[in-house]
């Protein structure tokens, strides 16, 4: 039995990924989750996406993606748990204008 050594690339999705994200959402019969999004590429193709804002995800139903979704959720937790005003999610929210509730929650947390 041979081991499967498929490379999975986890990355922050950019505006130019809109076409691939729309294709993925259509395959999953869902709307694209809210931005910002982490995506997982296998063989150069987007197979799953996970919202850093809400935790929602979509994936290619024709591929085994349960493990990939789990990787994306774990990476999202790592980014979120880096502490107030330090994580990628907080920086993205500030850059994108974020929701006022998110900004107020971040502003009320002590700076470490």
Rosetta silent file (secondary structure, phi, psi, omega in degrees, C-alpha in Angstrom):
SEQUENCE: XXXXXXXXXXXXXXXXXXXXXXXXXXXXXXXXXXXXXXXXXXXXXXXXXXXXXXXXXXXXXXXXXXXXXXXXXXXXXXXXXXXXXXXXXXXXXXXXXXXXXXXXXXXXXXXX
SCORE:     score description
SCORE:     0.000 S_00000001
   1 L     0.000  131.116  179.828    0.000    0.000    0.000 S_00000001
   2 L   -95.520  142.658  177.245    1.379    3.401   -0.990 S_00000001
   3 L   -79.469  145.265  177.296    1.001    6.476    1.189 S_00000001
   4 L   -89.701  116.788 -178.382   -0.793    9.475   -0.270 S_00000001
   5 L  -114.582   47.796  178.292    1.554   12.482   -0.139 S_00000001
   6 L   -71.088  129.955  178.510   -0.641   15.113   -1.760 S_00000001
   7 L   -79.692  135.698  176.928    0.522   18.630   -0.918 S_00000001
   8 E  -117.240  123.878  177.331   -2.090   20.943    0.562 S_00000001
   9 E  -103.297  121.544  175.852   -1.465   24.683    0.407 S_00000001
  10 E  -103.797  127.813 -176.289   -3.358   26.773    2.975 S_00000001
  11 E  -150.658  162.102  174.169   -3.465   30.474    2.145 S_00000001
  12 E   -77.374  126.551 -179.771   -5.439   33.647    2.582 S_00000001
  13 L   -75.149  145.453 -177.980   -7.738   34.051   -0.409 S_00000001
  14 L  -114.546  167.774  179.351   -7.443   37.257   -2.406 S_00000001
  15 H   -53.820  -34.357 -178.819   -9.914   39.125   -4.643 S_00000001
  16 H   -70.693   -6.061  175.852   -8.434   37.409   -7.718 S_00000001
  17 H   -88.522    4.976 -176.581   -9.620   34.064   -6.273 S_00000001
  18 H   -55.785  -40.568  179.869  -13.244   35.105   -6.813 S_00000001
  19 H   -65.219  -45.019  178.436  -13.755   32.856   -9.843 S_00000001
  20 H   -66.295  -38.119  178.814  -12.411   29.765   -8.082 S_00000001
  21 H   -65.227  -41.678  177.904  -14.426   30.623   -4.964 S_00000001
  22 H   -63.543  -40.717  177.859  -17.625   30.962   -7.024 S_00000001
  23 H   -61.531  -45.016 -178.923  -16.912   27.584   -8.693 S_00000001
  24 H   -64.039  -43.607  178.939  -16.379   25.971   -5.290 S_00000001
  25 H   -61.839  -40.752  178.661  -19.569   27.497   -3.851 S_00000001
  26 H   -64.138  -43.019  177.364  -21.559   26.252   -6.832 S_00000001
  27 H   -59.639  -37.338 -176.910  -20.182   22.720   -6.405 S_00000001
  28 L   -87.750    2.023 -177.680  -21.148   22.829   -2.719 S_00000001
  29 L    52.120   46.427 -176.984  -24.596   24.305   -3.510 S_00000001
  30 L  -142.461  167.186  172.187  -23.837   27.156   -1.112 S_00000001
  31 L   -84.308  150.674  174.551  -23.044   30.840   -1.020 S_00000001
  32 L   -61.578  137.988  177.919  -19.395   31.806   -0.536 S_00000001
  33 L   -65.599  161.952  179.478  -18.701   32.373    3.174 S_00000001
  34 L   -64.576  146.855  177.286  -17.958   35.921    4.377 S_00000001
  35 L   -75.314  159.104   -4.641  -14.461   37.338    3.909 S_00000001
  36 L   -73.902  154.140 -174.937  -11.680   37.125    4.971 S_00000001
  37 E  -125.994  140.253  165.664  -11.208   33.533    3.860 S_00000001
  38 E   -94.177  143.265  177.567   -8.576   30.869    4.199 S_00000001
  39 E  -126.953  155.623  176.295   -8.421   28.519    1.262 S_00000001
  40 E  -120.641  123.540  177.525   -6.917   25.100    0.679 S_00000001
  41 E  -105.545  136.133  171.856   -5.411   24.237   -2.699 S_00000001
  42 E  -125.982  125.258 -177.521   -4.672   20.682   -3.813 S_00000001
  43 L    53.691   38.931  176.768   -2.804   20.283   -7.095 S_00000001
  44 L    76.319   10.065 -177.887   -3.291   24.007   -7.755 S_00000001
  45 E  -122.064  132.032  178.629   -7.076   23.827   -7.377 S_00000001
  46 E   -67.519  121.553 -178.561   -9.145   25.399   -4.577 S_00000001
  47 E  -116.066  -14.175  178.327  -10.935   22.538   -2.784 S_00000001
  48 E  -158.902  151.923  176.934  -12.112   24.223    0.439 S_00000001
  49 E  -140.599  143.596 -176.443  -12.580   27.681    1.944 S_00000001
  50 E  -133.860  127.782  179.844  -13.095   28.737    5.563 S_00000001
  51 E   -77.789  125.196  174.126  -14.335   32.121    6.792 S_00000001
  52 L   -73.368  -21.522 -177.794  -12.140   33.716    9.434 S_00000001
  53 L   -79.901  -40.380 -172.515  -15.084   35.969   10.309 S_00000001
  54 L  -122.197  -16.220 -176.144  -17.784   33.344   10.949 S_00000001
  55 L    85.617   -2.309  177.645  -16.191   29.881   10.834 S_00000001
  56 L   -68.551  152.061  176.841  -18.402   28.834    7.912 S_00000001
  57 E  -143.866  157.915  173.145  -16.797   26.672    5.258 S_00000001
  58 E  -132.868  156.858 -178.704  -17.468   25.248    1.832 S_00000001
  59 E  -156.271  160.939  176.803  -15.713   22.406    0.047 S_00000001
  60 L   -69.481  114.757 -177.574  -15.683   20.333   -3.110 S_00000001
  61 L   -72.758   -8.475 -178.483  -18.200   17.528   -2.444 S_00000001
  62 L   -97.680    6.689  177.877  -16.502   15.303   -5.016 S_00000001
  63 L  -127.733  153.660  175.241  -13.207   15.145   -3.102 S_00000001
  64 L   -76.135  100.875 -172.760  -12.380   13.836    0.362 S_00000001
  65 L  -117.484    5.829 -178.970  -12.142   17.183    2.179 S_00000001
  66 H   -58.663  -45.800  178.904  -13.092   16.435    5.809 S_00000001
  67 H   -65.277  -36.775  179.399   -9.435   16.444    6.865 S_00000001
  68 H   -67.923  -41.530  176.990   -8.747   19.582    4.842 S_00000001
  69 H   -61.274  -38.862  178.234  -11.691   21.384    6.459 S_00000001
  70 H   -64.470  -41.174  176.272  -10.299   20.379    9.830 S_00000001
  71 H   -61.141  -43.904  179.373   -6.874   21.794    8.890 S_00000001
  72 H   -63.186  -42.955  179.206   -8.468   25.083    7.830 S_00000001
  73 H   -63.806  -40.451  178.276  -10.469   25.330   11.069 S_00000001
  74 H   -64.366  -42.418  178.865   -7.328   24.614   13.099 S_00000001
  75 H   -66.049  -38.655  177.654   -5.325   27.255   11.242 S_00000001
  76 H   -61.543  -41.300  177.179   -8.152   29.760   11.714 S_00000001
  77 H   -61.399  -43.169  178.818   -8.063   29.052   15.478 S_00000001
  78 H   -59.020  -44.534 -178.704   -4.304   29.636   15.526 S_00000001
  79 H   -67.128  -37.306 -177.671   -4.717   32.988   13.798 S_00000001
  80 H   -74.178  -33.581 -172.464   -7.581   34.012   16.074 S_00000001
  81 L   -91.045   14.831 -179.109   -5.886   32.940   19.331 S_00000001
  82 L   -77.423   -3.843  178.856   -2.693   34.917   18.947 S_00000001
  83 L   109.119  161.405 -176.849   -3.945   37.572   21.350 S_00000001
  84 L   -62.775  135.411  175.322   -5.694   40.917   21.029 S_00000001
  85 L    64.200    9.324 -178.102   -4.571   43.127   18.182 S_00000001
  86 L  -111.612  -27.350 -173.977   -1.834   40.677   17.182 S_00000001
  87 L   -78.397  162.836  178.688   -3.541   38.078   15.016 S_00000001
  88 H   -58.625  -41.803 -177.845   -4.121   38.148   11.300 S_00000001
  89 H   -60.336  -43.208  179.602   -7.886   38.364   11.776 S_00000001
  90 H   -65.654  -41.014  178.912   -7.616   41.560   13.829 S_00000001
  91 H   -64.116  -40.693  179.067   -5.236   43.137   11.309 S_00000001
  92 H   -65.743  -41.926  179.258   -7.573   42.212    8.437 S_00000001
  93 H   -60.904  -42.384  178.475  -10.592   43.610   10.272 S_00000001
  94 H   -64.445  -43.338 -177.403   -8.783   46.896   10.832 S_00000001
  95 H   -66.386  -39.501 -176.917   -7.621   47.026    7.219 S_00000001
  96 H   -88.905   -2.375  179.317  -11.054   46.150    5.800 S_00000001
  97 L    94.036  -19.165  174.952  -12.955   48.367    8.213 S_00000001
  98 L    41.251  173.995  176.394  -14.457   45.354   10.078 S_00000001
  99 L   -80.216  151.263 -178.408  -17.780   45.367   11.833 S_00000001
 100 H   -64.062  -34.364  178.239  -18.306   48.015   14.476 S_00000001
 101 H   -64.591  -41.729  179.325  -19.022   45.314   17.084 S_00000001
 102 H   -66.172  -39.922  179.652  -15.725   43.608   16.271 S_00000001
 103 H   -66.574  -40.910  179.231  -13.886   46.922   16.442 S_00000001
 104 H   -65.488  -41.090  179.849  -15.477   47.801   19.795 S_00000001
 105 H   -63.810  -42.166 -179.995  -14.646   44.360   21.230 S_00000001
 106 H   -67.757  -39.797 -177.711  -11.035   44.684   20.062 S_00000001
 107 H   -68.413  -28.242 -177.773  -10.759   48.256   21.352 S_00000001
 108 H   -85.184   -9.895  178.991  -12.026   47.266   24.804 S_00000001
 109 L   -80.419  143.518  179.145   -9.483   44.470   25.243 S_00000001
 110 L   -67.803  145.180  177.633   -6.282   45.340   27.115 S_00000001
 111 L   -86.240  130.923 -179.098   -3.148   45.697   25.033 S_00000001
 112 L  -110.218    0.000    0.000   -0.413   43.250   26.055 S_00000001
